[in-house]
Amino acid sequence: MISLSLQLKIILFSWIYGIFIYLVYRIFKKAIYDVKIIFRIINSFSIIMGVTLVYFFFIEKIAYGVFH
């Protein structure tokens, strides 16, 4: 079972990371929507994979390898 302090750290990190994802979306909005469909798919996939991998990397570091 995860301690309460660790849960609060994860929730706080997730909230801050959500703001980061919003800012990344705003920055890359032109790269996602102002190109041909194949580049939209590639750009969207790349951004989603990068953001997801970074998120899980930091959650692993915060939670010492314990996922819920």
C-alpha positions as a Python dict, from the first residue, in 0.01 Angstrom:
ca = {
    (1, 'M'): (0, 0, 0),
    (2, 'I'): (124, 348, -88),
    (3, 'S'): (162, 598, 195),
    (4, 'L'): (-49, 912, 204),
    (5, 'S'): (250, 1143, 156),
    (6, 'L'): (355, 951, -154),
    (7, 'Q'): (1, 968, -293),
    (8, 'L'): (-4, 1343, -239),
    (9, 'K'): (332, 1380, -417),
    (10, 'I'): (200, 1183, -713),
    (11, 'I'): (-122, 1385, -728),
    (12, 'L'): (67, 1714, -709),
    (13, 'F'): (311, 1601, -978),
    (14, 'S'): (24, 1485, -1202),
    (15, 'W'): (-151, 1819, -1166),
    (16, 'I'): (166, 2015, -1249),
    (17, 'Y'): (242, 1779, -1537),
    (18, 'G'): (-108, 1839, -1673),
    (19, 'I'): (-28, 2209, -1692),
    (20, 'F'): (298, 2121, -1868),
    (21, 'I'): (109, 1908, -2122),
    (22, 'Y'): (-128, 2197, -2190),
    (23, 'L'): (166, 2429, -2255),
    (24, 'V'): (332, 2173, -2483),
    (25, 'Y'): (5, 2141, -2675),
    (26, 'R'): (-17, 2518, -2716),
    (27, 'I'): (342, 2534, -2842),
    (28, 'F'): (305, 2244, -3088),
    (29, 'K'): (-50, 2326, -3199),
    (30, 'K'): (72, 2466, -3530),
    (31, 'A'): (292, 2160, -3592),
    (32, 'I'): (-7, 1934, -3530),
    (33, 'Y'): (-284, 2110, -3725),
    (34, 'D'): (-122, 2313, -4003),
    (35, 'V'): (32, 2027, -4201),
    (36, 'K'): (-81, 1737, -4418),
    (37, 'I'): (-269, 1448, -4258),
    (38, 'I'): (25, 1207, -4252),
    (39, 'F'): (242, 1462, -4072),
    (40, 'R'): (-43, 1530, -3829),
    (41, 'I'): (-52, 1163, -3739),
    (42, 'I'): (326, 1139, -3704),
    (43, 'N'): (353, 1461, -3501),
    (44, 'S'): (62, 1371, -3274),
    (45, 'F'): (196, 1022, -3212),
    (46, 'S'): (547, 1152, -3140),
    (47, 'I'): (424, 1415, -2896),
    (48, 'I'): (192, 1174, -2717),
    (49, 'M'): (459, 905, -2684),
    (50, 'G'): (719, 1154, -2561),
    (51, 'V'): (488, 1309, -2302),
    (52, 'T'): (371, 968, -2181),
    (53, 'L'): (720, 825, -2145),
    (54, 'V'): (841, 1130, -1955),
    (55, 'Y'): (537, 1112, -1725),
    (56, 'F'): (593, 746, -1637),
    (57, 'F'): (966, 806, -1591),
    (58, 'F'): (901, 1076, -1331),
    (59, 'I'): (623, 879, -1160),
    (60, 'E'): (864, 587, -1128),
    (61, 'K'): (1126, 816, -973),
    (62, 'I'): (874, 971, -731),
    (63, 'A'): (712, 643, -629),
    (64, 'Y'): (1035, 438, -621),
    (65, 'G'): (912, 203, -892),
    (66, 'V'): (569, 139, -734),
    (67, 'F'): (273, 193, -964),
    (68, 'H'): (-84, 184, -842),
}
